Amino acid sequence: MRTVTATRYVTPLREGGSLPAIVEADDDGLYVLKFRGAGQGPKALIAELVAGEAGRALGLPVPEIVFVELDAALAGTEPDPEIQDLIKASVGLNLALDYLPGSVMYDPLVEKLEPALASAVVWFDAYVTNVDRTPRNANMLMWHKKLWLIDHGASLYFHHTWTDYMERSRSPFEHIKDHVLLPYATMLEDVDATLSKRMTEEVITNIVGLIPDVWLDTDSLLKSAYEARQAYVEYLSRRLEAPRPFAEEAERARRASHI
């Protein structure tokens, strides 16, 4: 995964609690930066990284994810004290997604997706426990007539407390009933058979290996970065073992929504 250095703070995106911003980097690219020092902390960046790269590994349309080095000097060009504080609290390694200029938020009343893609997105969000893909906040963009998945920082919420995380890896994820694409996900069983094979333990291990040490928990339960990474791998691998309660719950919720 590439690492770039932020050279210019362009504009804030006043969305959610993470206060993301568009920044320019030393490769002349524009990125949507997620700040490590935001209220949600490094775990939101871990969720963004792991879920986003998992989506890309599954063949889903996720913008390129990069690491971004942030210097405190960048705060000197920003007049807003809140943003100055956020930049100073985020000095070091942060995360960003490729900025898609001219993109618009997905509107289910306008854009009708193919059942295969809708089913794959629903399956993926159930797998990574993404609570943030609802009609109120779809977190999907249309860019050049193609769907793109963004904002996965609310995924993998199991890591906010490590107690019984392996038991929770078998949870069915009941929030899938609120998914914006659920009515169109008519191929869940076919998608489950395909995607569950694609997300191998090797793929999971490689993705989790991207997490920087400084973002990882090293509390009383997970005493080292190695143990923390192993916990992510174990959780995500165990979640894929058949039968997969999250896939069964997604299909049950879809059928119930049509009654």
C-alpha positions as CSV (number, residue, x, y, z in Angstrom):
1,M,0.0,0.0,0.0
2,R,1.3,3.5,-0.9
3,T,2.3,6.2,1.6
4,V,2.0,9.8,0.6
5,T,2.6,13.1,2.5
6,A,-0.1,15.7,2.8
7,T,1.1,19.0,1.4
8,R,-2.0,21.2,1.5
9,Y,-5.3,21.1,3.5
10,V,-7.9,21.9,0.8
11,T,-11.3,21.8,2.5
12,P,-13.2,20.1,5.4
13,L,-16.0,17.6,4.7
14,R,-18.4,18.3,7.6
15,E,-19.8,14.8,7.8
16,G,-20.0,12.6,10.9
17,G,-17.8,12.7,13.9
18,S,-14.5,12.1,12.1
19,L,-14.3,15.5,10.3
20,P,-12.6,14.2,7.2
21,A,-11.0,16.6,4.8
22,I,-9.9,16.8,1.2
23,V,-6.1,17.2,1.1
24,E,-3.5,17.4,-1.6
25,A,-0.4,15.1,-1.3
26,D,3.1,15.2,-2.6
27,D,2.1,13.0,-5.6
28,D,-0.3,15.9,-6.7
29,G,-3.3,13.7,-5.9
30,L,-6.4,14.7,-3.9
31,Y,-7.5,12.4,-1.1
32,V,-10.3,12.3,1.5
33,L,-8.2,12.2,4.7
34,K,-9.5,10.4,7.9
35,F,-7.7,11.8,10.9
36,R,-6.2,9.6,13.5
37,G,-6.8,12.3,16.1
38,A,-10.5,12.5,15.5
39,G,-13.0,11.5,18.2
40,Q,-13.3,8.0,16.9
41,G,-9.6,7.4,17.2
42,P,-7.3,4.9,15.5
43,K,-9.9,2.1,15.5
44,A,-11.9,3.9,13.0
45,L,-8.9,4.0,10.7
46,I,-8.3,0.3,11.3
47,A,-11.9,-0.5,10.4
48,E,-11.6,1.7,7.3
49,L,-8.4,0.0,6.2
50,V,-9.3,-3.6,7.0
51,A,-12.9,-3.4,5.7
52,G,-11.9,-1.3,2.7
53,E,-9.1,-3.7,1.6
54,A,-11.3,-6.7,2.3
55,G,-13.9,-5.2,-0.1
56,R,-11.2,-4.6,-2.7
57,A,-10.0,-8.2,-2.3
58,L,-13.5,-9.4,-2.9
59,G,-13.6,-7.5,-6.2
60,L,-15.9,-4.7,-4.9
61,P,-15.5,-1.1,-6.0
62,V,-13.6,0.7,-3.2
63,P,-11.4,3.7,-4.0
64,E,-7.7,3.3,-3.5
65,I,-6.7,3.5,0.1
66,V,-3.3,5.1,1.1
67,F,-1.4,6.0,4.2
68,V,-0.9,9.7,4.7
69,E,1.9,11.3,6.7
70,L,0.7,14.5,8.3
71,D,3.0,17.3,9.6
72,A,2.0,19.8,12.3
73,A,3.1,22.6,10.0
74,L,0.0,22.0,7.9
75,A,-2.1,23.5,10.8
76,G,-0.5,26.9,10.2
77,T,-2.4,27.4,6.9
78,E,-5.8,26.7,8.4
79,P,-7.6,29.5,10.3
80,D,-10.2,27.3,12.0
81,P,-9.0,26.5,15.6
82,E,-10.9,23.2,15.6
83,I,-9.2,22.0,12.5
84,Q,-5.8,23.3,13.7
85,D,-6.3,21.1,16.8
86,L,-7.4,18.1,14.8
87,I,-4.3,18.3,12.5
88,K,-1.9,18.7,15.5
89,A,-3.6,15.7,17.2
90,S,-3.1,13.6,14.1
91,V,0.6,14.3,13.3
92,G,2.1,11.1,11.9
93,L,0.4,8.3,10.0
94,N,-3.2,8.7,8.9
95,L,-5.4,7.1,6.3
96,A,-7.1,8.4,3.1
97,L,-9.2,7.4,0.2
98,D,-8.7,8.6,-3.4
99,Y,-11.0,11.6,-4.0
100,L,-13.5,11.1,-6.7
101,P,-14.2,14.6,-8.1
102,G,-17.8,15.2,-9.3
103,S,-19.2,12.0,-7.6
104,V,-22.7,12.1,-6.2
105,M,-24.2,10.2,-3.3
106,Y,-26.0,7.0,-4.4
107,D,-29.8,7.4,-4.6
108,P,-31.8,4.1,-4.6
109,L,-34.7,5.9,-6.3
110,V,-32.5,6.8,-9.2
111,E,-29.9,4.1,-9.5
112,K,-31.0,0.5,-9.8
113,L,-28.1,-2.0,-9.2
114,E,-27.7,-5.4,-10.7
115,P,-28.8,-8.2,-8.2
116,A,-25.3,-9.7,-8.2
117,L,-23.6,-6.4,-7.2
118,A,-26.3,-5.5,-4.6
119,S,-26.0,-9.0,-3.1
120,A,-22.2,-8.8,-2.9
121,V,-22.3,-5.5,-1.1
122,V,-24.9,-6.7,1.4
123,W,-22.9,-9.9,2.0
124,F,-19.7,-7.9,2.5
125,D,-21.3,-5.4,4.9
126,A,-22.8,-8.3,6.9
127,Y,-19.4,-9.9,7.1
128,V,-17.5,-6.8,8.3
129,T,-20.5,-5.7,10.5
130,N,-21.0,-2.4,8.7
131,V,-23.9,-0.6,10.4
132,D,-23.5,2.5,8.2
133,R,-25.1,1.6,4.8
134,T,-28.7,2.6,5.4
135,P,-31.2,4.6,3.3
136,R,-30.5,7.6,5.5
137,N,-26.8,7.4,4.9
138,A,-25.9,5.1,2.1
139,N,-22.1,5.8,2.1
140,M,-21.9,4.9,-1.6
141,L,-21.0,7.2,-4.5
142,M,-21.9,7.2,-8.2
143,W,-18.9,8.2,-10.2
144,H,-18.7,7.9,-14.0
145,K,-21.9,5.8,-13.8
146,K,-20.2,3.3,-11.5
147,L,-20.9,2.5,-7.8
148,W,-18.1,3.1,-5.3
149,L,-18.2,2.1,-1.6
150,I,-16.8,4.5,1.0
151,D,-16.7,5.2,4.7
152,H,-16.1,1.9,6.5
153,G,-15.0,3.4,9.8
154,A,-18.1,2.1,11.7
155,S,-17.3,-1.5,10.7
156,L,-15.7,-4.2,12.9
157,Y,-17.2,-2.7,16.0
158,F,-16.2,-5.8,17.9
159,H,-12.8,-4.3,18.4
160,H,-14.1,-1.7,20.7
161,T,-14.1,-4.4,23.4
162,W,-12.1,-7.5,23.1
163,T,-14.0,-9.5,25.7
164,D,-15.5,-12.7,24.1
165,Y,-14.6,-11.5,20.6
166,M,-14.3,-15.0,19.2
167,E,-17.8,-15.8,20.5
168,R,-19.1,-12.6,18.9
169,S,-17.4,-13.6,15.6
170,R,-20.4,-16.0,15.1
171,S,-23.0,-13.2,15.5
172,P,-25.6,-13.0,12.7
173,F,-25.5,-9.2,12.5
174,E,-29.1,-8.3,12.8
175,H,-28.5,-4.7,11.6
176,I,-28.4,-6.0,8.1
177,K,-32.2,-5.5,8.0
178,D,-31.6,-1.8,7.6
179,H,-29.2,-2.1,4.6
180,V,-30.2,0.2,1.7
181,L,-29.5,-2.5,-0.9
182,L,-31.2,-5.4,0.9
183,P,-34.4,-5.3,-1.3
184,Y,-32.2,-5.8,-4.4
185,A,-30.0,-8.6,-2.9
186,T,-31.7,-11.5,-4.5
187,M,-28.6,-13.6,-5.2
188,L,-27.2,-13.8,-1.6
189,E,-26.9,-17.6,-1.6
190,D,-24.9,-17.6,-4.8
191,V,-22.7,-14.7,-3.7
192,D,-22.1,-16.4,-0.3
193,A,-20.7,-19.5,-2.0
194,T,-18.4,-17.4,-4.2
195,L,-17.1,-14.7,-1.8
196,S,-16.6,-16.9,1.2
197,K,-14.0,-18.8,-0.9
198,R,-12.3,-15.7,-2.1
199,M,-11.6,-14.3,1.4
200,T,-9.0,-16.9,2.5
201,E,-7.0,-16.8,5.7
202,E,-3.9,-15.8,3.7
203,V,-5.8,-12.8,2.2
204,I,-7.0,-11.8,5.7
205,T,-3.6,-12.1,7.2
206,N,-2.1,-9.9,4.4
207,I,-4.7,-7.3,4.9
208,V,-4.4,-7.2,8.7
209,G,-0.6,-7.1,8.3
210,L,-1.0,-3.6,6.8
211,I,-2.2,-2.1,10.1
212,P,0.5,0.1,11.6
213,D,1.7,-0.9,15.1
214,V,0.9,2.6,16.4
215,W,-2.8,2.1,15.7
216,L,-3.1,-1.2,17.5
217,D,-4.4,-2.0,21.0
218,T,-1.8,-3.2,23.4
219,D,-3.9,-3.2,26.5
220,S,-4.2,-5.9,29.2
221,L,-5.9,-8.3,26.9
222,L,-3.7,-7.9,23.8
223,K,-0.2,-7.3,25.1
224,S,1.5,-6.7,21.7
225,A,0.9,-5.7,18.1
226,Y,1.4,-9.3,17.1
227,E,-1.4,-10.5,19.5
228,A,-3.7,-7.7,18.2
229,R,-3.2,-8.7,14.6
230,Q,-3.8,-12.3,15.4
231,A,-7.1,-11.4,17.1
232,Y,-8.3,-9.6,13.9
233,V,-7.2,-12.6,11.8
234,E,-8.9,-15.1,14.1
235,Y,-12.1,-13.1,14.3
236,L,-12.4,-12.5,10.5
237,S,-11.5,-16.1,9.7
238,R,-13.8,-17.7,12.2
239,R,-16.6,-15.5,10.9
240,L,-16.3,-17.2,7.5
241,E,-16.6,-20.8,8.8
242,A,-19.7,-22.6,7.6
243,P,-22.5,-22.2,8.3
244,R,-22.2,-18.4,8.2
245,P,-24.9,-16.9,10.5
246,F,-24.4,-13.4,8.9
247,A,-25.2,-14.7,5.4
248,E,-28.2,-16.7,6.7
249,E,-29.5,-13.6,8.6
250,A,-29.1,-11.4,5.5
251,E,-31.2,-13.8,3.5
252,R,-33.8,-14.1,6.3
253,A,-34.0,-10.3,6.5
254,R,-34.4,-9.9,2.8
255,R,-37.3,-12.4,2.6
256,A,-39.0,-10.8,5.7
257,S,-38.8,-7.4,4.0
258,H,-41.0,-8.7,1.2
259,I,-43.8,-10.0,3.4
